[in-house]
Amino acid sequence: MATLLACPLAAAAQTAPQDEATAVDEVVVTGTRVAGRSRLETVAPVDVISGETLTRQGTGTELAAALASTAPSISFPRPAISDGSDSVRPATLRGLAPDQTLVLINGQRGHIGALLNVNGSLGRGSTAFDLNTIPSIALGSAEVLRDGASAQYGADAIAGVINLRLRQADHGGGLTVNYGRYDTEYTTARGSHEATDGAQTSIAGWVGLPLFGEGFLTLSGELQQRDPTNRSDYAATTAVSNGSATTVIGRFGDPEIEAGSAWFNAGAPLSGEWEAYSYGGYHHRVSESAATARAFNNANNVLSIYPQGFLPKIEATIDDYNIYGGIRGPAGGIDWDLSFGYGRNTLDYRVNDSLNASYGAASQTSFDAGNLGYDQLTIDIEGVKAVEAGLFEPINVAFGIGYRAESFEVGAGEPTSYNKGPVAAGGAGSQGFPGFAPSNVVDEDRSNVSAYIDAEGRFTEQFTLGGAVRYEDYSDFGDTLTGKLSARYDFSPNYAMRGAISTGFKAPALQQQFFSYVATNLVATSSGVVLQQNGSYRVNDPIAIALGSKPLEPEHSTNYSLGMVVRNGGFELTVDAYRIEVTDRIIYSETLGVARPSQSAATTAAVLALLAPQGVTGARFFLNGVNNNTIGLDAVARYRTEWDIGRFDFTVAANFNKTEVTRIPQTPATLAVPPSPNFLFDRANILQFEQGTPEQKIVASVDWSNGDFGATAKVTTYDSVLVANNNPTLDYVTGAAALLDLEGRYEFPMGVSAAVGVNNLTDEYPNATPTTINGATGSVGFPQYSPYGFNGRFIYGRLSYKF
């Protein structure tokens, strides 16, 4: 629901100076509905990151990466060879799932993507908002609320809220050209490499225009092109037709991308004190990533087509649409906001440089593999009123009702992308990514209505108390009630304590309920790494029910936080400890039927007998059943000082985070096998929850400016991450790392500025993937759980013009 009631048009039509990103009195609208609260006066921790800061992170072409580089509580790993997840990479907050963080645009709920992450990447089994559909140039700032907020904003805000505030200006503008590339040396399990690749070019700009006299219209856009990177290992000699030991046949790294975005933000006064507003955007992206390489002697290769083997490419065409609008103003002593929003995300798959081995030499090499679609409609009516209660200040009472409708669909690919052809020995479907079959096609929808009340006020000059209650009723699984109580006590102008307790929930996504698919996956089994045909089944499919599936229910959470705020002149410090207890977490099951150390031979045989008629060797589905507790601490310290040689801004921000799984689902009684505690959720997935994100991340930076000159130096340290397997002998770790980023800037006359910089100056890499994991093709060179990726040193330049 909208939270812009506290953001009047007169203020919205201005562009904040660059320095305000670190100003103590920066006004926020996230986490509070009281007008004029600064980020150090709120009852919950809120990070404010300016648009200027976001565009300084390398070439600024990935918003998710820019947020992760500035906010320690956000992690943005870079999965590869993960099908659509390569193109729609999920970010996480406080180590929880990507779909447990709510993303707002100008305070209104953004829509998630159509993609469901179903492979071994971080965030497996989740849907998420695609942060990279909004270019950094379009933002005035981003606010990260690090606290549970379902009672205030609705479903999914278990870990917190990211509010993307679009640039708002009625004059001025700017144009920025970015270019950068990787220049790196690295060592994989089978040897050393050098690479100069991944060139990134973008052109981004914005302009502010007056609208109907006192209104504003801000237009922003970006065009970008990113070349792929490759950090695959050398293939084993047995996988290369000439027996070479120094041949790379895989491609493990960033996808090739061409993308364009266009956004607008507008507001204009109406009669009286009422005003109208609207904003929205369109994003188009064509991304091509690689699947696991197929060696020349792979059972699903056709030598007459690919005598040297082949590397399937998965092309994802993403279109993302957003349109919001509304009117707001006073009536009857209440400030009203009536708004609507609509968003749609589509993903069309093609598979190139592939084949369907079951058609033999007659197979085509390019396939239409089908499509996914998701949309969301929201309608909200909200009001805010200051109620006099004889306290130090009036109680700010906000309330609202809302309606939300959403739908999800899957479209089939062409028949040859999923069919079994006449060659009995060949695998069915397009290799790398079999297309969606008619049995996977679905078109489902649901709706929900909600109502909330949110009150906050200063009872005395020192004591602030807030509370919120929200009721939501979904058409598919029923209703839920959440609440939040927060408080703050200012002992002096320089020191305050704050804390909160809240309940939250995350509704099961339509994708989790209705997605089904058959894919060829790289699976680490008890006998080694192999390619297998595995099926994902809907929760209401008889196969899934026999294996333990039940109708999905919402996840629930209880959040506790306690923190302090210290400020003195140019120094400020916030420290916030938290505990998040999640129950009935929705998970993506194990690939049942694959041999695992925790399963008996009888258990595996029983599952395989059930799957035999389906033509697959493994089955997965979604279910509730995991409880986990996350405890952690966020600390942010800033200090600004003026010296003769210029102004310095020092920042140290840290996140310490640990998750423990306290309950997992049990073996279903419907399957006549001996009980196994890890039947549905095994060791690797448990440890992914507990150790898949860094337990410690610290960002220390200094920003210097003196006249036309400026520079930034930043060190980011990451704790080691475990890459776990169901077989403990296959475990390995990413290793701890410290990355150094440097940038220098100069302001020329007439609004022109230039910057050059380098990220990861010392060319740090995670530990290489062992050969026992990356197999004969060497496709997986580094762990995709690495919290800082695996591309090495990045050198860039930026040229900007402001008017």
Summary of the structure (lengths in Angstrom):
residues: 803
radius of gyration: 26.3
end to end distance: 34.7
largest distance: 86.4
contacts: 3046
relative contact order: 0.13
helix: 12%
strand: 49%
